[in-house]
């Protein structure tokens, strides 16, 4: 029995390593699916996306982030003004009110990894420290994924049985 359980755990770890790496929790804070996109050689900036949930009774604020792969990391928001897409730093940090989830995603809130020391390559994991006001720091890893892979993953997670078909989003 012990041997069978060990083989099962090992097989699960080999088959689904990203299932374990995509969900981080510490106290009231849960970070789900931190990811980034590959960057072409010579591109000095990358991005970071994830969902941050606050199950606590007090508001928290994401005030910063750091990675050894970039000179600095800042929090930005992309928005549309008069038909023009603009990106600007989020002043004072990104609030995550008690009992809510804030999603960092393309064309919305995101992390900017500035002054990259080397390109981000598909398949690698980037260590990232998230700093909060009102909660402890968290260590996560951004999995570098193609945007096409991200779209396919979200479609296959809809449980409709048609993972290759189109979805309504």
N, CA and C atoms as a LAMMPS dump frame, in Angstrom:
ITEM: TIMESTEP
0
ITEM: NUMBER OF ATOMS
507
ITEM: BOX BOUNDS ff ff ff
-5.0000000000000000e+02 5.0000000000000000e+02
-5.0000000000000000e+02 5.0000000000000000e+02
-5.0000000000000000e+02 5.0000000000000000e+02
ITEM: ATOMS id mol type element x y z
1 1 1 N 0.835 -1.202 0
2 1 2 C 0 0 0
3 1 3 C 0.869 1.252 0
4 2 1 N 1.89 1.263 0.878
5 2 2 C 2.778 2.419 0.954
6 2 3 C 3.501 2.623 -0.376
7 3 1 N 3.938 1.517 -1.006
8 3 2 C 4.621 1.588 -2.287
9 3 3 C 3.696 2.157 -3.36
10 4 1 N 2.453 1.679 -3.41
11 4 2 C 1.484 2.158 -4.403
12 4 3 C 1.223 3.651 -4.237
13 5 1 N 1.1 4.1 -2.998
14 5 2 C 0.877 5.519 -2.745
15 5 3 C 2.083 6.336 -3.197
16 6 1 N 3.282 5.847 -2.937
17 6 2 C 4.5 6.551 -3.354
18 6 3 C 4.579 6.647 -4.872
19 7 1 N 4.261 5.555 -5.557
20 7 2 C 4.274 5.565 -7.017
21 7 3 C 3.228 6.538 -7.546
22 8 1 N 2.039 6.551 -6.943
23 8 2 C 0.985 7.466 -7.362
24 8 3 C 1.421 8.923 -7.188
25 9 1 N 1.987 9.257 -6.033
26 9 2 C 2.435 10.627 -5.772
27 9 3 C 3.525 11.022 -6.76
28 10 1 N 4.478 10.124 -7.01
29 10 2 C 5.539 10.408 -7.965
30 10 3 C 4.959 10.616 -9.364
31 11 1 N 4.047 9.751 -9.781
32 11 2 C 3.43 9.886 -11.103
33 11 3 C 2.669 11.203 -11.215
34 12 1 N 1.932 11.555 -10.18
35 12 2 C 1.189 12.807 -10.193
36 12 3 C 2.141 13.992 -10.301
37 13 1 N 3.246 13.944 -9.576
38 13 2 C 4.227 15.032 -9.614
39 13 3 C 4.853 15.151 -10.995
40 14 1 N 5.065 14.041 -11.682
41 14 2 C 5.654 14.083 -13.016
42 14 3 C 4.655 14.525 -14.078
43 15 1 N 3.395 14.137 -13.913
44 15 2 C 2.382 14.436 -14.911
45 15 3 C 1.89 15.875 -14.806
46 16 1 N 1.765 16.393 -13.589
47 16 2 C 1.146 17.709 -13.423
48 16 3 C 1.964 18.638 -12.53
49 17 1 N 3.228 18.929 -12.898
50 17 2 C 4.016 19.792 -12.02
51 17 3 C 3.449 21.195 -11.904
52 18 1 N 2.796 21.69 -12.953
53 18 2 C 2.268 23.049 -12.875
54 18 3 C 1.039 23.141 -11.99
55 19 1 N 0.376 22.026 -11.73
56 19 2 C -0.785 22.074 -10.841
57 19 3 C -0.359 22.499 -9.446
58 20 1 N 0.823 22.077 -9.035
59 20 2 C 1.319 22.451 -7.716
60 20 3 C 1.915 23.852 -7.73
61 21 1 N 2.507 24.241 -8.829
62 21 2 C 3.243 25.498 -8.891
63 21 3 C 2.361 26.71 -9.161
64 22 1 N 1.097 26.507 -9.476
65 22 2 C 0.262 27.63 -9.872
66 22 3 C -0.6 28.201 -8.756
67 23 1 N -0.514 27.673 -7.566
68 23 2 C -1.394 28.091 -6.483
69 23 3 C -0.554 28.294 -5.223
70 24 1 N -0.531 29.525 -4.727
71 24 2 C 0.247 29.865 -3.543
72 24 3 C -0.684 30.488 -2.516
73 25 1 N -0.573 30.069 -1.256
74 25 2 C -1.393 30.633 -0.19
75 25 3 C -0.526 30.926 1.019
76 26 1 N -0.828 32.045 1.672
77 26 2 C -0.181 32.387 2.933
78 26 3 C -1.149 33.266 3.711
79 27 1 N -1.61 32.779 4.836
80 27 2 C -2.607 33.53 5.605
81 27 3 C -3.841 33.757 4.755
82 28 1 N -4.338 34.985 4.713
83 28 2 C -5.564 35.263 3.956
84 28 3 C -5.328 35.471 2.454
85 29 1 N -4.061 35.438 2.033
86 29 2 C -3.732 35.753 0.636
87 29 3 C -3.526 34.476 -0.166
88 30 1 N -4.18 34.408 -1.324
89 30 2 C -3.973 33.31 -2.261
90 30 3 C -3.607 33.907 -3.607
91 31 1 N -2.53 33.42 -4.193
92 31 2 C -2.108 33.833 -5.528
93 31 3 C -2.3 32.635 -6.441
94 32 1 N -3.08 32.833 -7.488
95 32 2 C -3.395 31.747 -8.401
96 32 3 C -2.825 32.035 -9.787
97 33 1 N -2.189 31.037 -10.359
98 33 2 C -1.671 31.025 -11.726
99 33 3 C -0.828 32.259 -12.089
100 34 1 N 0.287 32.477 -11.384
101 34 2 C 1.189 33.552 -11.817
102 34 3 C 1.9 33.142 -13.112
103 35 1 N 1.854 34.007 -14.134
104 35 2 C 2.466 33.667 -15.411
105 35 3 C 2.989 34.907 -16.106
106 36 1 N 3.803 34.672 -17.12
107 36 2 C 4.369 35.732 -17.93
108 36 3 C 4.417 35.256 -19.373
109 37 1 N 4.77 36.161 -20.259
110 37 2 C 4.931 35.839 -21.675
111 37 3 C 6.42 35.794 -22.011
112 38 1 N 6.8 35.017 -23.027
113 38 2 C 8.189 35.06 -23.486
114 38 3 C 8.498 36.443 -24.057
115 39 1 N 9.765 36.852 -23.959
116 39 2 C 10.18 38.134 -24.524
117 39 3 C 11.205 37.897 -25.625
118 40 1 N 11.13 38.668 -26.709
119 40 2 C 12.137 38.55 -27.762
120 40 3 C 13.497 39.038 -27.247
121 41 1 N 14.603 38.518 -27.799
122 41 2 C 15.925 39.012 -27.394
123 41 3 C 16.01 40.528 -27.545
124 42 1 N 16.624 41.179 -26.568
125 42 2 C 16.796 42.624 -26.614
126 42 3 C 15.626 43.417 -26.061
127 43 1 N 14.513 42.756 -25.754
128 43 2 C 13.361 43.458 -25.179
129 43 3 C 13.628 43.657 -23.69
130 44 1 N 13.632 44.91 -23.227
131 44 2 C 14.017 45.16 -21.834
132 44 3 C 12.904 44.959 -20.812
133 45 1 N 11.675 44.684 -21.271
134 45 2 C 10.557 44.58 -20.331
135 45 3 C 9.751 43.309 -20.556
136 46 1 N 9.267 42.772 -19.434
137 46 2 C 8.358 41.637 -19.466
138 46 3 C 7.139 41.964 -18.621
139 47 1 N 6.217 41.022 -18.534
140 47 2 C 4.977 41.241 -17.789
141 47 3 C 4.748 40.113 -16.798
142 48 1 N 3.908 40.383 -15.815
143 48 2 C 3.5 39.374 -14.853
144 48 3 C 2.007 39.461 -14.627
145 49 1 N 1.342 38.304 -14.683
146 49 2 C -0.098 38.222 -14.49
147 49 3 C -0.406 37.18 -13.412
148 50 1 N -1.534 37.318 -12.739
149 50 2 C -1.98 36.375 -11.708
150 50 3 C -3.297 36.861 -11.143
151 51 1 N -3.94 36.014 -10.352
152 51 2 C -5.095 36.425 -9.561
153 51 3 C -4.652 36.454 -8.107
154 52 1 N -5.043 37.51 -7.384
155 52 2 C -4.72 37.628 -5.963
156 52 3 C -6.034 37.723 -5.198
157 53 1 N -6.246 36.755 -4.296
158 53 2 C -7.466 36.719 -3.489
159 53 3 C -7.14 37.056 -2.045
160 54 1 N -8.056 37.777 -1.41
161 54 2 C -7.926 38.151 -0.006
162 54 3 C -9.136 37.583 0.733
163 55 1 N -8.927 36.492 1.464
164 55 2 C -10.037 35.872 2.2
165 55 3 C -10.151 36.426 3.618
166 56 1 N -9.319 37.399 3.953
167 56 2 C -9.335 37.971 5.301
168 56 3 C -10.438 38.989 5.496
169 57 1 N -10.481 39.564 6.701
170 57 2 C -11.495 40.556 7.032
171 57 3 C -10.967 41.983 6.9
172 58 1 N -9.68 42.145 6.551
173 58 2 C -9.08 43.468 6.362
174 58 3 C -8.558 43.608 4.94
175 59 1 N -8.633 44.821 4.419
176 59 2 C -8.092 45.09 3.089
177 59 3 C -6.577 44.943 3.116
178 60 1 N -6.004 44.535 1.98
179 60 2 C -4.56 44.505 1.81
180 60 3 C -4.222 45.246 0.523
181 61 1 N -2.956 45.585 0.356
182 61 2 C -2.517 46.287 -0.842
183 61 3 C -1.226 45.659 -1.346
184 62 1 N -1.187 45.304 -2.63
185 62 2 C 0.053 44.887 -3.267
186 62 3 C 0.854 46.155 -3.516
187 63 1 N 1.97 46.319 -2.811
188 63 2 C 2.739 47.565 -2.909
189 63 3 C 4.015 47.417 -3.725
190 64 1 N 4.413 46.19 -4.035
191 64 2 C 5.621 46.03 -4.826
192 64 3 C 5.915 44.578 -5.125
193 65 1 N 6.939 44.386 -5.949
194 65 2 C 7.396 43.052 -6.314
195 65 3 C 8.849 43.158 -6.731
196 66 1 N 9.552 42.036 -6.664
197 66 2 C 10.956 42.008 -7.064
198 66 3 C 11.304 40.63 -7.598
199 67 1 N 12.233 40.596 -8.547
200 67 2 C 12.764 39.359 -9.084
201 67 3 C 14.227 39.572 -9.44
202 68 1 N 15.061 38.564 -9.243
203 68 2 C 16.454 38.71 -9.643
204 68 3 C 16.62 38.823 -11.158
205 69 1 N 15.583 38.527 -11.926
206 69 2 C 15.666 38.578 -13.386
207 69 3 C 15.481 39.985 -13.961
208 70 1 N 15.04 40.94 -13.128
209 70 2 C 14.78 42.292 -13.635
210 70 3 C 15.38 43.331 -12.69
211 71 1 N 15.727 44.488 -13.247
212 71 2 C 16.248 45.586 -12.439
213 71 3 C 15.203 46.126 -11.482
214 72 1 N 13.939 46.125 -11.896
215 72 2 C 12.842 46.572 -11.035
216 72 3 C 11.532 45.976 -11.54
217 73 1 N 10.541 45.989 -10.659
218 73 2 C 9.193 45.523 -11.006
219 73 3 C 8.217 46.581 -10.518
220 74 1 N 7.298 46.984 -11.371
221 74 2 C 6.295 47.966 -10.971
222 74 3 C 4.901 47.461 -11.333
223 75 1 N 3.911 48.063 -10.695
224 75 2 C 2.512 47.693 -10.913
225 75 3 C 1.926 48.713 -11.889
226 76 1 N 1.327 48.232 -12.967
227 76 2 C 0.748 49.105 -13.992
228 76 3 C -0.705 48.737 -14.257
229 77 1 N -1.398 49.687 -14.881
230 77 2 C -2.751 49.434 -15.36
231 77 3 C -2.842 49.905 -16.798
232 78 1 N -3.427 49.062 -17.648
233 78 2 C -3.71 49.437 -19.026
234 78 3 C -5.177 49.82 -19.093
235 79 1 N -5.454 50.942 -19.738
236 79 2 C -6.843 51.385 -19.865
237 79 3 C -7.051 52.02 -21.229
238 80 1 N -8.31 52.145 -21.622
239 80 2 C -8.67 52.74 -22.901
240 80 3 C -9.248 54.135 -22.652
241 81 1 N -8.652 55.145 -23.307
242 81 2 C -9.135 56.525 -23.21
243 81 3 C -9.277 57.091 -24.611
244 82 1 N -10.487 57.478 -24.987
245 82 2 C -10.754 58.06 -26.306
246 82 3 C -10.206 57.19 -27.435
247 83 1 N -10.389 55.879 -27.313
248 83 2 C -9.963 54.958 -28.354
249 83 3 C -8.471 54.657 -28.367
250 84 1 N -7.734 55.172 -27.376
251 84 2 C -6.295 54.944 -27.311
252 84 3 C -5.98 54.148 -26.048
253 85 1 N -5.24 53.052 -26.221
254 85 2 C -4.848 52.25 -25.069
255 85 3 C -3.643 52.907 -24.399
256 86 1 N -3.743 53.096 -23.081
257 86 2 C -2.674 53.725 -22.32
258 86 3 C -2.273 52.832 -21.153
259 87 1 N -1.009 52.948 -20.78
260 87 2 C -0.505 52.208 -19.641
261 87 3 C 0.12 53.203 -18.674
262 88 1 N -0.204 53.044 -17.367
263 88 2 C 0.326 53.961 -16.363
264 88 3 C 0.603 53.209 -15.066
265 89 1 N 1.617 53.661 -14.319
266 89 2 C 1.874 53.035 -13.011
267 89 3 C 0.686 53.235 -12.079
268 90 1 N 0.462 52.256 -11.202
269 90 2 C -0.588 52.344 -10.195
270 90 3 C 0.034 53.005 -8.969
271 91 1 N -0.435 54.187 -8.626
272 91 2 C 0.121 54.934 -7.494
273 91 3 C -0.447 54.396 -6.176
274 92 1 N 0.422 54.19 -5.201
275 92 2 C -0.012 53.748 -3.886
276 92 3 C -0.278 52.256 -3.773
277 93 1 N -0.052 51.506 -4.843
278 93 2 C -0.249 50.06 -4.807
279 93 3 C -1.624 49.649 -5.296
280 94 1 N -1.8 48.342 -5.41
281 94 2 C -3.04 47.765 -5.926
282 94 3 C -3.841 47.198 -4.759
283 95 1 N -4.989 47.81 -4.475
284 95 2 C -5.835 47.392 -3.353
285 95 3 C -6.515 46.065 -3.668
286 96 1 N -6.511 45.187 -2.659
287 96 2 C -7.251 43.931 -2.726
288 96 3 C -8.168 43.922 -1.506
289 97 1 N -9.394 44.426 -1.666
290 97 2 C -10.315 44.522 -0.53
291 97 3 C -10.609 43.146 0.081
292 98 1 N -10.951 43.146 1.349
293 98 2 C -11.293 41.915 2.067
294 98 3 C -12.391 41.167 1.318
295 99 1 N -12.218 39.851 1.165
296 99 2 C -13.23 39.017 0.547
297 99 3 C -13.314 39.114 -0.963
298 100 1 N -12.287 39.696 -1.62
299 100 2 C -12.339 39.849 -3.076
300 100 3 C -11.113 39.241 -3.739
301 101 1 N -11.191 39.124 -5.062
302 101 2 C -10.077 38.692 -5.901
303 101 3 C -9.828 39.778 -6.933
304 102 1 N -8.57 40.138 -7.106
305 102 2 C -8.173 41.095 -8.133
306 102 3 C -7.328 40.331 -9.141
307 103 1 N -7.678 40.477 -10.408
308 103 2 C -6.976 39.755 -11.454
309 103 3 C -6.025 40.682 -12.194
310 104 1 N -4.763 40.273 -12.262
311 104 2 C -3.773 40.941 -13.095
312 104 3 C -3.756 40.158 -14.395
313 105 1 N -4.132 40.809 -15.505
314 105 2 C -4.318 40.11 -16.773
315 105 3 C -4.027 41.069 -17.921
316 106 1 N -3.873 40.544 -19.138
317 106 2 C -3.631 41.43 -20.288
318 106 3 C -4.725 42.49 -20.41
319 107 1 N -4.327 43.696 -20.767
320 107 2 C -5.205 44.856 -20.971
321 107 3 C -5.867 45.316 -19.679
322 108 1 N -5.229 45.095 -18.545
323 108 2 C -5.762 45.479 -17.242
324 108 3 C -4.577 45.737 -16.309
325 109 1 N -4.73 45.394 -15.04
326 109 2 C -3.616 45.483 -14.105
327 109 3 C -2.587 44.413 -14.458
328 110 1 N -1.303 44.733 -14.273
329 110 2 C -0.228 43.775 -14.523
330 110 3 C 1.051 44.269 -13.862
331 111 1 N 2.012 43.379 -13.75
332 111 2 C 3.333 43.757 -13.271
333 111 3 C 4.224 43.993 -14.479
334 112 1 N 5.058 45.028 -14.421
335 112 2 C 6.056 45.286 -15.456
336 112 3 C 7.416 44.894 -14.893
337 113 1 N 8.058 43.927 -15.52
338 113 2 C 9.411 43.52 -15.166
339 113 3 C 10.34 44.347 -16.04
340 114 1 N 10.994 45.328 -15.44
341 114 2 C 11.781 46.314 -16.181
342 114 3 C 13.268 46.005 -16.094
343 115 1 N 13.984 46.36 -17.163
344 115 2 C 15.433 46.142 -17.247
345 115 3 C 15.757 44.651 -17.079
346 116 1 N 15.118 43.833 -17.902
347 116 2 C 15.366 42.386 -17.861
348 116 3 C 16.845 42.108 -18.102
349 117 1 N 17.389 41.169 -17.342
350 117 2 C 18.794 40.806 -17.48
351 117 3 C 19.002 39.806 -18.612
352 118 1 N 17.955 39.078 -18.992
353 118 2 C 17.982 38.148 -20.118
354 118 3 C 16.536 37.903 -20.54
355 119 1 N 16.326 37.444 -21.775
356 119 2 C 14.951 37.21 -22.239
357 119 3 C 14.234 36.166 -21.384
358 120 1 N 12.923 36.309 -21.276
359 120 2 C 12.09 35.313 -20.617
360 120 3 C 11.739 34.275 -21.669
361 121 1 N 12.033 33.004 -21.371
362 121 2 C 11.832 31.942 -22.349
363 121 3 C 10.66 31.051 -21.952
364 122 1 N 9.869 30.684 -22.95
365 122 2 C 8.732 29.802 -22.701
366 122 3 C 9.19 28.538 -21.979
367 123 1 N 8.456 28.169 -20.935
368 123 2 C 8.757 26.966 -20.183
369 123 3 C 9.555 27.198 -18.91
370 124 1 N 10.159 28.366 -18.759
371 124 2 C 10.932 28.602 -17.536
372 124 3 C 10.068 29.23 -16.449
373 125 1 N 10.543 29.159 -15.219
374 125 2 C 9.865 29.758 -14.07
375 125 3 C 10.722 30.888 -13.529
376 126 1 N 10.096 32.026 -13.268
377 126 2 C 10.793 33.226 -12.801
378 126 3 C 10.431 33.452 -11.336
379 127 1 N 11.407 33.422 -10.413
380 127 2 C 11.087 33.686 -9.006
381 127 3 C 10.642 35.133 -8.825
382 128 1 N 9.628 35.324 -7.998
383 128 2 C 9.066 36.659 -7.794
384 128 3 C 8.638 36.79 -6.339
385 129 1 N 9.025 37.884 -5.71
386 129 2 C 8.59 38.193 -4.349
387 129 3 C 7.544 39.289 -4.427
388 130 1 N 6.365 39.025 -3.875
389 130 2 C 5.281 40.012 -3.822
390 130 3 C 5.277 40.64 -2.437
391 131 1 N 5.214 41.972 -2.373
392 131 2 C 5.209 42.697 -1.107
393 131 3 C 3.841 43.343 -0.912
394 132 1 N 3.26 43.081 0.261
395 132 2 C 1.922 43.589 0.572
396 132 3 C 1.966 44.51 1.781
397 133 1 N 1.029 45.427 1.818
398 133 2 C 0.736 46.187 3.034
399 133 3 C -0.478 45.491 3.64
400 134 1 N -0.359 45.048 4.889
401 134 2 C -1.464 44.353 5.536
402 134 3 C -1.381 42.848 5.435
403 135 1 N -0.318 42.313 4.8
404 135 2 C -0.109 40.861 4.695
405 135 3 C 1.386 40.61 4.513
406 136 1 N 1.799 39.377 4.773
407 136 2 C 3.209 39.012 4.636
408 136 3 C 3.63 38.94 3.177
409 137 1 N 4.94 39.104 2.945
410 137 2 C 5.51 38.885 1.62
411 137 3 C 5.235 37.46 1.185
412 138 1 N 5.149 37.267 -0.134
413 138 2 C 4.96 35.919 -0.683
414 138 3 C 5.974 35.669 -1.779
415 139 1 N 6.496 34.451 -1.799
416 139 2 C 7.373 34 -2.875
417 139 3 C 6.527 33.182 -3.841
418 140 1 N 6.521 33.567 -5.117
419 140 2 C 5.809 32.819 -6.145
420 140 3 C 6.753 32.643 -7.327
421 141 1 N 6.316 31.899 -8.316
422 141 2 C 7.07 31.768 -9.56
423 141 3 C 6.148 32.048 -10.727
424 142 1 N 6.62 32.93 -11.614
425 142 2 C 5.891 33.199 -12.852
426 142 3 C 6.282 32.124 -13.854
427 143 1 N 5.329 31.353 -14.33
428 143 2 C 5.596 30.383 -15.385
429 143 3 C 5.476 31.103 -16.716
430 144 1 N 6.519 31.024 -17.533
431 144 2 C 6.525 31.715 -18.814
432 144 3 C 5.783 30.847 -19.825
433 145 1 N 4.651 31.38 -20.31
434 145 2 C 3.757 30.662 -21.216
435 145 3 C 3.439 31.54 -22.414
436 146 1 N 3.221 30.898 -23.557
437 146 2 C 2.786 31.672 -24.716
438 146 3 C 1.344 32.1 -24.495
439 147 1 N 0.945 33.195 -25.104
440 147 2 C -0.442 33.649 -24.977
441 147 3 C -1.375 32.616 -25.586
442 148 1 N -0.948 31.959 -26.684
443 148 2 C -1.773 30.904 -27.291
444 148 3 C -1.992 29.776 -26.304
445 149 1 N -0.945 29.382 -25.573
446 149 2 C -1.074 28.332 -24.576
447 149 3 C -2.017 28.737 -23.477
448 150 1 N -1.987 29.999 -23.08
449 150 2 C -2.876 30.5 -22.034
450 150 3 C -4.321 30.432 -22.499
451 151 1 N -4.573 30.807 -23.752
452 151 2 C -5.945 30.754 -24.263
453 151 3 C -6.438 29.311 -24.32
454 152 1 N -5.586 28.4 -24.795
455 152 2 C -5.997 27 -24.876
456 152 3 C -6.268 26.451 -23.481
457 153 1 N -5.449 26.836 -22.507
458 153 2 C -5.633 26.349 -21.146
459 153 3 C -6.972 26.83 -20.6
460 154 1 N -7.312 28.097 -20.804
461 154 2 C -8.572 28.598 -20.259
462 154 3 C -9.76 27.948 -20.965
463 155 1 N -9.626 27.664 -22.259
464 155 2 C -10.714 26.98 -22.961
465 155 3 C -10.858 25.553 -22.458
466 156 1 N -9.736 24.879 -22.223
467 156 2 C -9.834 23.489 -21.796
468 156 3 C -10.34 23.39 -20.366
469 157 1 N -10.277 24.465 -19.61
470 157 2 C -10.741 24.445 -18.237
471 157 3 C -12.231 24.731 -18.12
472 158 1 N -12.911 24.989 -19.232
473 158 2 C -14.335 25.302 -19.124
474 158 3 C -15.189 24.052 -18.913
475 159 1 N -14.586 22.858 -18.989
476 159 2 C -15.257 21.591 -18.716
477 159 3 C -16.444 21.324 -19.642
478 160 1 N -16.451 21.946 -20.807
479 160 2 C -17.563 21.72 -21.728
480 160 3 C -17.351 20.458 -22.544
481 161 1 N -16.147 19.9 -22.482
482 161 2 C -15.853 18.725 -23.275
483 161 3 C -15.361 19.06 -24.66
484 162 1 N -15.306 20.341 -25
485 162 2 C -14.852 20.769 -26.31
486 162 3 C -13.67 21.703 -26.123
487 163 1 N -12.521 21.156 -25.753
488 163 2 C -11.389 21.993 -25.423
489 163 3 C -10.768 22.668 -26.632
490 164 1 N -11.02 22.197 -27.826
491 164 2 C -10.434 22.808 -28.998
492 164 3 C -11.403 23.744 -29.704
493 165 1 N -12.623 23.75 -29.287
494 165 2 C -13.616 24.612 -29.93
495 165 3 C -13.49 26.039 -29.461
496 166 1 N -14.322 26.905 -29.974
497 166 2 C -14.271 28.3 -29.553
498 166 3 C -15.109 28.472 -28.283
499 167 1 N -14.727 29.468 -27.52
500 167 2 C -15.513 29.791 -26.322
501 167 3 C -16.072 31.196 -26.492
502 168 1 N -16.933 31.565 -25.634
503 168 2 C -17.62 32.838 -25.788
504 168 3 C -16.829 34.048 -25.364
505 169 1 N -15.528 33.908 -25.052
506 169 2 C -14.786 35.074 -24.617
507 169 3 C -13.714 35.357 -25.538
